Each structure stands twice: as C-alpha cells, then as structure tokens.
Amino acid sequence: MLLIRHGDHSAIKLFIEINNLFSKPTKQQALALAAVFQASNQVYKLAYNGISDKEKMTFSMSTLLNQNPKSLEQLYGSEANLRDGLDSMALFLKNADNISQPKYKEVISYVMSSIHLATKLTDDDELLTKIENGIDNARQQAEHFHITHDNVYSNVGALYQDTISNMRLRIQVMGSAVYLQQSAVAARIRCMLFSAIRNAFLWRQLGGKRRHLLLQRKAFLEVIN
C-alpha cells in the first residue's frame, strides 16, 4: 500500500536515510517526482493564462484524491500520462545550473517548495490527519459531481488554505493579477499545489531525497530515458 501517512519510527527512519544516501534513484521515484513537475506546470499555466490543460488537471486531481492506491501503476496509469512532467524534469536535470527562463525558474521553485513542505508534513501527524480527512471528503464529493467540478476545486482549495497555507513556508505564486484574483483560478492553483505536495510526499516515501537531484542527475536521466 502507498499511504499518505508515514509513521515515526526513529531507528527505521535512520536506516532508510543512510541507505537512501547511497542508493540510485528508481523508476518509481522518477515517476512520483515527474507528477510533482507536472502539477507545478499547471500552476504556472493557470497563474499566467487563467486556463490549463483539462486532461492534465484531471490527472493531477486523481493523484491527489487517491490516498491509498494499491500500486504506483494504479495511481499513475500509463507512463504517457506523465510525459509533460517527465520532459520538464529531464530539462531541469540537464540544465539545473543554467536555467535562465523565468518560466522554468518559477516551476522549479514550486517543485522545490512542494518537496520542502512534504518533508515538514512527514512529522506533523495532526496536520496529516486533518488533510487526510479533508481529502477523503473531497473524494466522496467528486463521486457525486466530477473530479474537476468547481465544487471539488473549491473544497480542496479551501482545505489547502486551512492547512498548507498555515505552515511556516508558504508558496508564493507569481503570475497575472487578473487571473490570480479570480476565485475559481485561485482554487485550481491551490489544488495543483496540493497535488504537487502529495506526490512529493509519495516521492519521499519511495526513498526520494532532494540531494539526489543535486548529486545524481545523470542517474535520474538514465532512469527516465
């Protein structure tokens, strides 16, 4: 089971930390991280254009609302569903020290912030429980409407404000004020940030570490190519 919750077992966590320091990235880790990049791309599109790719939004919402998948394949389906995220991640891995375009800088900022928040969430059982309950309510709501229904976006966006937005680090979204001030767009942006954090949480559960992005870029590229 790939649960959103992560128990606090110090000895086991220390062993995993040491083991992951020297282990190479896996395909599973790469797919979870690609989902973070893909959701972050949608944040950028919404912030600057007010619209996004409905198919990718649906996919990102599905990964957020499915808290207890039986496998990574059940969560993500075909690798083609993550092509946008995989391509963005490959671009970053190849040019991490020389990305000058504002778009990619902002997307990378969302990715890294999502990873940081996922790390902090790992040890906050109270907040995790609140998020789990809220996401479960949104999942039930989506069964009556649709996973990308305005009511679902609004509900999940409000949950984000009530939980993630109260953490010490807050993700600052850049974009056009015309769109950022629209409540429907703002709710969708929060949903995509939530999805990015959820998949970053899963990436960590699978053994992913931020230092891997700095020290094992070549290995990551080999896994996704």
N, C-alpha and C positions, 0 to 999 in steps of 0.2 A: 504494500500500500504506500502511496506517495501522499502523506498527510501534510497539511499546512503547519501543524504543530510540531515542535521539536523539544523533546524532553531535556532537562538539565542534569545530565549525568557526568560529573566532572572528569572522572577517570577515563570514561569512554570518549568524551569530547577531546581530552588531551591526546589520546591515542590517534583519533581521527585527524586532529590538527597536524601532528607530526607526520603521519602517513601521507596526508594530502600535500604537504610541503614538497615532497619529493616525487609524488606521482604525476603522471602525464594526464592532460585533460582527456576526457572521454567524449564519445559522440553524444551521450545523454546530456552531459554538461553543456556541450556546444548548442544543442537544440534548445535547452532551457534558456541559455543566455541569448540566443537568437530571438526568442519570444520577448525578451526584455527590449532588445533593439527594435523589434517590430512595433511594439506598443509605443515606444518612445518616438518613432517616426510618425505615428498617428497624432501624437501630442503636438508635434511641430506643424503638421498639416492643418490641424484644427485651429491652432493659435494664429496662423498667418492667413489661412484661407476660409476658415469657418466651416469647411466641409472636409470629409475624409473618405477613404475607401470603405464602403459599407461591408464588403466581404472580410476585409482585414479587421474592421471593428467587431464584427460578429465573432471572428476567431478569437480575438483578444478577450472579449467578454466571456466567451465559453471557457477559456483557460482560467479566468478569474472565478467564475461561479462553480466550476468543478473542483471542489476542495478535496475530494477523496477518490481520485482516479485509480483504477486497478493497475494501470501501466502508463508509461510515457506515451506509448503508441495510442492508447485510448484518449489521452489528453490532447495530443497534437495531431493525430492522424497522419496523413501523408507528409513527407518532408517538404513537398511542394507548398504546403500551407505556410511554411516558414521561409520561403525563398527571399522575401523582402528583408527579413531580419538577418538571414544568413549573409546576404550580399552586403548589408550595412556593416555587419560585424567583420566581414573579410576586409572591407575598405579600411575600417579602423585598425585592424591588426597589421595591415600592410603600411599604413601611414600614420600610426599613432603619434609620432613625434613631429609630424609635418602636415597637420590638418589645419588649413587656414580658412576654409569656407565657414562663414557664420552658422549655416545650417548644421553642419556636422559637429561643430563645437557645441551647439545647443543640444543636439541629440545625445552626444556623448555625456554632456552634463546631466541629462535626465537619466541615462543609463547608470552612471556612477552614483548619483544621488539615490536611485532606487536600490542599488546594491547596499549602500550605506544604511538606508532605512530598514532594509530586510535584515541586516546584521543586528541592528538595535532591537528589532521586533523579536528576534530569536529568544531573548532573555526576558521579555515582558509578557508573562503568561496572562495577566489580567487584560491587557490590551488585545492580545491574540484571541482570547475568548470572546471579547466584545466584537471583534472583526468577524470571527467565525459565525457567530450568531446572526450578525447583520447580513453577511453574505448568504447564509442559508435562507434567510427571509427573502432576499432578493432573488435567489434561485427559484423559490416557490412562486414568487410573483411573476417571474419570467415564464413559468409553466402556464400561467393563465393569460399572459399577453404575448410577448415575444422577447427574446434576449436583448434586442436592440430597441425595445419600445421606450418612448420618452419617460414613462413612469419608472421603468427599471433604471434608466440612466440617472434620473433624478434621485431615486432611492439610494443607489450606490454612491453617487456623488455626495449626497448628504452624509452617508456613512464615512466617506473619506474625510470630510470636513470635521466630523465629530471624533475622529480617531487619528489618522495620519497627520492631519493639519495641526494637531496639538502636540506633536512631537517636537523636540528641540530643533532639529533640522527641518526646514520647510522648503520644498522645491519651488523655486522661482521660475515661473513660465514666462518666456518672452513671446512677443507676438504683436498683433494689431489690436489696439484698444477697441476698435469697432466690433471685433469678434469676442475678445476676452470678456467684455462687459455683457455679452448675451448669456443669459442664464442657461439656456439649452446647450450652448457651445461649452461653457464653463463646466457643466455637469459631465459632458462627454470627455473633456480633458482630464477631469479628476478620475473618471472611470479608467482611462488609458494609463494614467499614472499608477492607479491601484493595480491594474493588470501587470504593469512592469514590475512593481514591487513584489507581487505574488510570485511571478516567475523568477525573480531574483532570489526570493526565499527558497523556491524549489531548487534553483541552481546551487545554492549553498547546501541544501540537504543532500544533493548529489555529489558534494565534495568540492564545489567551485569556490575559489578564493580570488579576491581582487588582485593579489600579487601574481597570480597566474597570467593575468592579462599583460603584466609588465615583463615577466620573466620567461613566459612560454608561448609567445605569439606564434612562432614558427610551428610549434606542436599543435596549436589550435587550428592553424591554417591547414595543416595536414589532415586533421580530423574532419574538417568540413568540405574539403576539396575532393 
